[in-house]
Amino acid sequence: MPIATTPNQTEPALTDVRQSLITLIKQADRAGANELLDAWANRHGHEEVFKMLLEPALTAIGESITGEKHTLAQAYVASKVAEDMLTKAMNQPGGNAATEPTKGPVVLGNAESDFHALGRRMVATMLRSKGWVIHDLGNDVPASEFVDKALETGARIIGVSAMTMTTAQGIRDVRREIDARGLSGRIQLAVGGAVFLVMPGLLEEVGGDGTAANMFAAPSLFDRLWDQSIQAEATL
Amino acid sequence: MTPPTPNPVALITCSVFRAEVTHLWKTFWPHLTVPFQSSMLHMNPTKLGYRLETAVENELLQGRRVVLVYGECYPGMAALESQPGVARTRGGNCAEMVLGRDEFRRLLRDGAFFLLPEWAAQGDKYFRHDLGLNRVNATSLMQDSHSRLLYLDTGVVPIPEQGLQSVASHCGLPWEVLPVSLDVLRTNIEDALHRLDAKALEAQE
């Protein structure tokens, strides 16, 4: 993909590079996006890649892809590109500030009987790219296991994904488990999955504390819920 | 007093089961009406919901009760099946409806990605065109979650080997054939018919 340059610049303008990255991800061109990011990382380092390119690009894509055809491919490639960069940054000698965990921990998993892993994995990648420490319990997770893991790790947020109305009902059990152990407020319940996008009121019905429209919006949701947890604990 | 004869029933069926339900219908329920809706509507859940809701409404207006031979394929399904005169087969999706819950879960945990005849016959079209996943992305995505493609051979149509090979090649997964009986699907539909009758009785009381 050609990137515009101005006569006095030895490298393309940041906004042009960012736009090129957005275009490549929207074309579901993972290799092309990685090539562009690698070139930028070689010049500026991985921390700058996250801060100046990847995060703004992912935010812009998240704001724009809703309703477009092939959203799955675009979202998938966006998450894989982020994952690829995280892996490369972590493999740098001495590590990299961009990949050092600065938030969390949080627990993620799919509700009991739910096996739709893709959304959860993409959310996990987005959160990791923002510095969250993720304990991913996988698919088909019983309510008690979510809460056990949160207590074991000190997580303030449990994120549960469900694809359908039926499996979303399993989230009620997680809510009950949190409440029954006296952890309401201290542990926040984030919920997500396709069904929450189209069923107004389902978030409240299953007892969730918050949801995000897509993986790109997940980090800000988790920031908010983390703060809510701290506030709730302070008032206890 | 003789109870009124219940209204006739339409099995509104996803075309993914066209061959299977046609086979069962001829043998067991020739008196029922069986309209099919395209399985490709699953690519657009809003459209699927609209088409199903319209189809149900039309059948009810014509004095027929309805069994939906569907999984939980769009978010409004629970509301649709809760209407008087409507019931749905049990199971979240078509593979579970054919295999039963326990076997479905066991195979899924074992890494299976299920294919039924209609979708297998289309080859890689679904991944390439409908999802926009080229071979590299399809392979990565599928290998993230699955270890193999599992074709559920209901025995009513020839195994679409060319289509299966095309999907396997596009997704980078091997394919296997699992022969399955239609007994689970048949029992599932009959259970929905019984629940429909029970619903009618409840309404009369």
Interface residues (C-beta under 8 A of the other chain):
Chain A: A28 R30 A31 K69 H70 L72 A73 Q74 Y76 V77 K80 S113 F115 A117 L118 R121 N139 D140 T164 M165 T166 T167 A194 V195 V198 M199
Chain B: P45 T46 E72 P75 G76 M77 A78 G92 R105 L108 R109 L131 G132 L133 N134 V136 N137 S140 L141 D144 S145
